[in-house]
Amino acid sequence: DMTGFGVKYENNLSAYIPPHWHKAVELLLFVKGKVTCNFENSSRHFKPGDLHIINSHEVHETRCSPKAVYLVVHIDPNVMLHFLPTFDQLRFSLAFDPGDTRKAEAYAQLKSHMRAILDLHEDPAGNLERQSRLFAAAAILVRHFSQPLAMEETKLQRSDMSRLEPLLEYIQLHHGEELPLDEAVDFMGLNKEYFCRLFKKNMGVSYLQYVYQVRTTALCRELEATEDSIGELAQRHGFRDSKMLNQYFREIYGCTPSEKRKFFREVTIDEPDINDEEDETSP
């Protein structure tokens, strides 16, 4: 919104979000279940009570245990520039030496603000307090958990991602259509070999893998939200071959679409418990 913050309380039943990135800085508080975030060269595992931050333009994918719950706060760098002209030149990390009492205290304050934001998510009267907590959290991040990026590094990364952004948006909007590699190459106006290297380097998967991940996750969301047949959903989301659908679905979710739909119909979301350490293993 106009204050530069977006807040979402996420009950994630579908369990997978394919590689993606955003201009916003993303701050997460994990509430229930377990979540794994995969980055270009690393993976991080999170349990209830953990905090994590994802930087602007940082490609990541997310895998969750069933019924995972987490709070997501997006911080818009363009709005933050009004308050701190160098905000878009900062990189954030919540890693610190446990012996650093100053950072340990700042981390505890940050978590306290996030928990308060979580408690206020259904309280319209608490909007002003929530905004104050959001700005306080952003100030803690800048003061205690940021470092300046080399200008050339920032420009190079954001140049690549900006070039890919129109194509990624097109795939999201048109994933149910035929999206051959040659069409993407023409869309970008690049040599095919260079395009394939650029895409894999920045997204962590090949172009066609990404297209099928988008199709599979979009179909999975509709398994939960509609009663349409799996055949209808397959056609709607670009799967012309049921074997291909089952292959990608099993790779991502470890089950078939019909098994996933059965899970959606049977599962209930329990009240979130930030101290819940239970490891759930349903599809």
PyMOL commands that set and color helices and strands:
alter all, ss='L'
color gray80, all
select helices_A, chain A and resi 77-80+87-89+101-119+124-144+151-174+181-188+192-203+207-225+230-236+242-253+257-266
alter helices_A, ss='H'
color red, helices_A
select strands_A, chain A and resi 5-12+16-20+25-32+35-38+43-46+51-54+60-64+68-75+90-92+146-148
alter strands_A, ss='S'
color yellow, strands_A
deselect
rebuild
show_as cartoon
